[in-house]
Amino acid sequence: MPDQQRADARRNYARILAVAQAEVAAHGSAASLEQIARTAGVGSATVRRHFPTRRDLLEAVSHERVEVLRARAAELTGAADSRAALLDWLGDVVTYCVEARGLAAALSYDLEPDSIQENSCAATIHEAGDPLLHRAVRDGTVTPDATITELITLIIGITLATESLPDPADRAHRLFRLAITGLSPRP
């Protein structure tokens, strides 16, 4: 948010964002903008002035978690086992998508690389995960035709499919492991 905004506008932004984080955690991407406005004690026009689209709101709510994922990817970049590092990070993405219900929806807006906006959650996730994937591909531990977009799309689909099930975290991680290992029994 620009620093030149009035102090009351900055306070409104912070209050709206705090309320939105709680609402999105409780209701996912379907959180009511009107409820957010009521709870924050502002008009719906004020919410829309700060967050013109639902996408803008979801990205603002998800920003901190996405930054944690970026830091985690950087931490794993030098790991000895490039496949394990990639899978650990992707597991973290699954966890965050399950815990932060709006994150999967925020990421789903940008599934194709050409549509990724420079400051979007998806751009940050792609930027963080690409080095891990490229290293694993270079080491021959991951199929060379996999893309970070496909892996994130898989996680989004799994997260959205399991979010209303009992114990969505366990279900999402189980499905992710199944997708990674495949159906063939191990020798």
N, C-alpha and C positions, 0 to 999 in steps of 0.2 A: 504494500500500500504506500502511495507517495507520502513523503514526510511533510509536504506542503499542505496536506489536508488539515482542516480545523481540528482542534483537540476533541470536540464533541463527536466529530465524524470518526476519529481514530478510536474513541471509546466505544462508539456504536459498533464499529467493525469488530473490535475485540470481543464485545459482548455477544454479537451475532455469531461469531465464529465459535465461541465457547458453547453456546446453546446448540448450534448446528452439529458440533462434534458429538454431543450427547444424543441428539435426535437421530443422527445417522447411525450411531452405535446401536440405538434401540430399534430403528425402523429401516435401516439400510438406505439404499438410494431412493426409496419412495418416501423419505421423510418429508413431512409437510412444510413447505416454505411459510405458509400462514401460521402454523403452530410455532415455528421458529421465531417469527416476528412477534407473536403474542408473548411467548416466554421471555424473549429478549427485551420486551417493553418498547418495541418500535413498530412503525407501520410497515406493511408489506412492501411499500414503495422503497423504503429505506433498505430493506433486505435486497431488493432487486437492483438498487443503485450500486450496492457493494458487490453483489453477485448477480450479474445480468442473466445468467443461465444456471440451470441445475448443475451442469458440468463445471462451471466456475466454482460453485459452492463445494462440490465433491472434491475437486482438486485442492481447494484451500484446506478442507478438512483432512485430506490425506497427505498433505505436504510433509509434515514432520515424520510420519511413518515411512514415507518414500525416501526421505533423507537418511533414515536409519538403514534402510535396505541398500542405499548407495554406499554408505560407510562399511557395511558388512561385506559387500562385494569387493571393495578395495582391500579389506582385511584378508579376504580369502584368495586374492589374486596370486600371491606367492606360495600358496600351499603346495606341498610335494605331489599330492594326488589331484590332478586337474579335474578328473571326473567327479571325485568326492566333493571337491570344492564347489563345482557347479551344482551338484545335487543338493548339497547343504544349503546353498544360497536359494535355489528354487524352493526347497522346503521352507525356508524362511519367508519367501514370497507367499506360499500357500498359507502359512500361519498368519501372516499379516492380513491377507485377503479375507480369511475367516474371521479374525478378530475385529478388523475394521471393515464392517460390512459395506461401506461405500467405496472402498478401494477397488474392488473388482469392477464395479460399475464405472468408476472413473477411468480405469485402464481400458475398459471395453470400448470407450469412445474412439480409441486410437489403435485399432488392430492392424492396420496396414502401415508399413514404414513411411509411405509417401504422405500419409495423413497426420503423422505425429507432429504436434505443435511444439515449437522450441521449448516452451516453459511448462509443458504438460507433465503429469505424473508418468505417463507412458514413455515420454522422451527420457526422463531421468532413469526409469527402470531399464530401458533399452541400453542407454549409455553405461549403466552399471553392469548389466549382465553380459553384454557383448564380449568384453575381454575374457571373461570366464569361459564362455562358450568357445570362442576362437582358440583359446589355449587347449581346451579339451579336444577340439577337432584336430588341432596341430599334433597333439600327443597321440592321436588315433584312438581315443577312448570314447568318442561320441561320433555318431554318423556325420559325415561331412555335409549332408544336405539339410541338417536341422538349422532352424533360425531361431533367434531369441523371440521374434514375433510369434512363431508357432508354439514355442514353449509357454509363453505368457498367455496366449490364447487358450491353450490346454488348461492352465491353472484357472483362468477366468471361468471357463466352462464348468470345471469341477467345483469351484467355489460357489458359483451361482446355482448349480444343481443340488448342492448339499446344504445350503444355508438354512433351509427350513426343516431339515431332518433333525432327529434327536442326535446330539453329540456331533455337530457338523465338523468340528476339527478332526476327530478321529476318522470320520467318513471321508473327508477331503484328502487327508494324508494317505489313507488306504487306497483310494482311487488313483492318486498321483503315483504311488509306488507301483500299482498295477500297470499304469500306463508306461512307466519307465522300464519295468522288468518284462512286460509283455505276458502273453498267455502260455508260452512254451515252458515246459518244466525244465529246470536246470539239471544238467548231467551230474 
